[in-house]
Amino acid sequence: MSNGRYKSIEHRVIANGSNNRISVPIFINPMPSDKISPFPEVLASGEKAVYKEVLYSDYVKHFFRKAHDGKKTIDLAKI
């Protein structure tokens, strides 16, 4: 959505069993027929798109077909 401008970090949790851990997951799921791509506002200044528009359903299928390998699932949309 940010065309690679904002980087998220990979993370993992190592639970030690002696402290409580609280997680608050938040999920935003577009409709399967929705198209996802970099926000037009990000590209408004003339920045070239690094990711193409893809159907959300295609992205989700790709995500679940692959073994977990970090963020490489976004490569489906890479130009």
N, C-alpha and C positions, 0 to 999 in steps of 0.2 A: 504494500500500500504506500510505503514511503519511497519506493523505487530504490531501495538500498541505502537511503540517506540515514535512517536510524537503525542501528544494529542491536539486535537482542543477543543476550548471552546464553550459552548453553549452561545448564546447571544440573546438579544432582544433589540428592540429600543422603547424608550418611547418618542414620539414626543410631543413637547410642543406647537407647533403652532406659536411660536414667533421667532424661528430661522429656517433658511433653513437647509435642510438635503440633503446630496448628497450621493448616493449609486452607487457603481460601481461593479455590479455582474459579475463574470466570471464563465462560465460553460464549463466543458470539458465533452463531452458525447462520450463514446466509441460506437462502432457499437453494435447492440443488440446481435450479435453472438460472440462478444469478451469475453474472459475470464478475470476476474479480480482476483487478489490474491496479497499477499505480493510480493514486488519486489525481484527478485533473489539476487540482490546485498545485500539486507538486511539480507537474510538468508545465504549468502556466508560464514560467520564466524562460521557457525554451529548452529546459533540460531534456535530454534524449531518454526515452523509456528504456530501462534495462530489462523489464519484464513485459511479456505480452499478456493480452487479455485471455483468460481461460474460464471455462465453466467451473463453478465451485464443485459440482459433482465429479468432474474429471480430476480435479485436484485431490478430492477425498479418496477416490478410487486409487489414484496413484500412491497416496500416502499409505493406505492400508495394504497395498500389494507389496510394498517394499519392507524389508527388514528395517528395524529402527537404525538409522544411520545419521542421527542428528538432523541438521537442517538441510540436508541434500535434497529433500523432497521438493523444495522450492525451485530446484533446477528444472522442473517440468515447465515452468513459465519463463525461464531465462532466455533472452534473445541472443 
